[in-house]
Amino acid sequence: MKAARLVVVFAITVAACGASKKKPVAAPSANVVIPAAASKMISGVEFAKSPSGRDRAVGLMREAIAIDPRLWEAHYNLGILLAESGDLAEAEPSLERAAQLAPGAEEIATALEEFSAKRER
């Protein structure tokens, strides 16, 4: 389930980066995605598929955010990765920032609900 979230975000990002040579697709927020940031994030998604690659994935998400702080998918992925590793204190601001950048994204709302439930335990 958690890997499925990353795959969904990966697909959105590829579309946002204009993976189709015929018609580039704009990001949901209509912001231009900085290719270097998207590349870091996509690499992070690939590393996240392996348990041994999680630390590298977190680092790549942070690098993507440093390049383009508006890339909500990187904030979201970072929050998910941190929450999965048990770092709830650091995951919360990442997920909240993603929600600010993409207020209508259902996957962020779902992740925040799950985060709240974990925190209440």
PEQUI-V520857 format. One record per helix or strand of 2 or more residues. SS is the DSSP state (A for helix, B for strand). FROM is the first residue (numbers start at 1). TO is the last residue. If there is no record, write none. Layout:
# PEQUI-V520857
ss | from | to
SS | FROM | TO
SS | FROM | TO
This chain:
# PEQUI-V520857
ss | from | to
A | 2 | 16
A | 35 | 48
A | 51 | 67
A | 72 | 84
A | 88 | 101
A | 106 | 120
